[in-house]
Structures are given as structure tokens and as C-alpha cells.
Amino acid sequence: MRHKITIEGLRVFAHHGVFDFERQNGQDFYIDATVWIEGDAAAFSDDLSKTVHYGELAKGLVELTKNEPVDLLETLAQRLLDYCLNFGHGIVLKAKVTVHKPNAPIPYEFKDVSVTVKAKRGQ
């Protein structure tokens, strides 16, 4: 049976963006990451090594977001998606990542800006 594991609203202070002031000052980004695994082995054995350790997944997402600033949310989202798909030595079957930038430099009132990417393993 497929199991869905989700991390929502992972806050990371980073320096991504097109504008110099975004790179210099930084801002909060929020990450939602979902991975799907074949979960029977973990569920029936109660063995952490047979599932996704969501604490380690979160740690990797934070590190990737903090390092190597990029201009576009699309680039960051794809980087994080690739990490999710390759997490756990091939255990992840598919993944979906949304990166939120609620303080994007838009001169109008808005709630959020986000980019979502998803893929299946091997695509």
C-alpha cells in the first residue's frame, strides 16, 4: 500500500531572488514537501529504515534552501524535488514540493506566491 508522508510549512530563512536586496537581506521561505512510498514494509515491521525519516528529509530541505542562492522559485523548487525523489536510497516513488515566498517584492497586497513541482521516480 502506498503511504504519503508530508511536511508542511517548513520555514527557512534564505537569500533567493532576482533583486540585489533579496540576496543581501534574505527572507523567509516556506516549503511543503510530500513523498509517496510503498509503505507496507515499514508499517508491518515498525522499522524506521524501511520508510522516510521525515526529520532527516526536513534537515536536507533546509540545508539545500539555505545554500547556493538562485534567482527563481522554479529553480529552488526543482532542486528540492530532486532531493526528495532521491531521498532514502530509492524508496520514494513520487514527490511534490511547493515553495512559498510570502514576502515576494510585489507592490500590491497579496497573501502568497508559490511554485509547485511534482514528479515520479525515473521521470
N, C-alpha and C positions, 0 to 999 in steps of 0.2 A: 504494500500500500504506500502511496506517496504521502510524504509528510511535508508540510510547509512551515518553514521557520522564518520569522520576521523580526527585524529590528526597526523600530520607528522613532524618528526624531532624534537621531544621534547627532548631537551638537559638536561642531568642530570650528574653532577659530582659525582662519587661514587667509591667504593673501592672493586669491584668484581674481581675475578681472582684466578688462581691456584697458582701463584707465590707470594712470600712474598712482593716483591717490588710493585706489583699491589695493594695489600692490604694496604701497607704503603703510597704509593704516590697517588693512585687514578688516575682516568682518566675520560674523557667524554664518556658517552653512549648516544645513540640517540634512541628514541622509536617512532615507528609508531603504532598507535592503531586504529582499525576500529571496530565499533559496528553497528549492524543492529537492528532496532526496527520496530514495527508496528506503523507507524508514522501518521496515519490519525487523531487520537485524538488530537495530538499536532498541526498539520497543520490547522485543521479546528477550533480549539478553541483558538489558539495563546497563549497556556498555557504552561509555562516552566515546570511545574510539570508533564506534560504528555510526556516529552522527556528526553533525556540525557543532563544534564548540562555539556557541554564539559569543562568548566573551572574547575568544581569540579572533573571531571574524570581526567583531567591533574594533578591536585593537588594530587590526590590519587596515580597516577602512579609515580609521582616524589617522594613522601614520601616512597612508597614501594621500589623504586630503591635505595634510599639513605640509608635505614635501612637494617640491617641483611645481611651483605655481604655473597655471595655464590661463589663457585668455578666456576660453569658452566653457560654459557649464557642460556643453555636449562632450568636450574632451575629458573633463573630470568624470562625468557620469560613465563614459565608456571605460575609462581606466578602472573605476570601481567595479563595474560589471565584469570586466575581465578577471579581476581579482576574485570575485565571488564564484565565477564559473570554474576557476582553477583551485578553489579552496578545498582542502580535505582530500587530496590525492584522488580526484575523480569521483567523489561521492555526490557532488552537486549535479543534478540533471538539467536544471534550468534556473535562471535567476532574473530578478528585476530590481533595478536601482532607480531611485528618484533623488535628485539633488535639488534642494530648495535654497534659494537666495532671497530671503525676505527683505533685505536691505539693499537690493539692487538699485543702482543710480538711475531711477526713473522719476521725472519731475511731476508725477501725478500720484494721487493716493491709490494704493493698491495693497493687497494682502500678502501676495507671494508671487515669486517667479520660480518655476521649476522646470527641469528636464528629466524625462523618464526614458530609460532604455531597458530592453529585455532581450534575452536570447536563450536558446537551448544549447547544451553542450555539443561541441563539434560544428557549430554554425558560424 
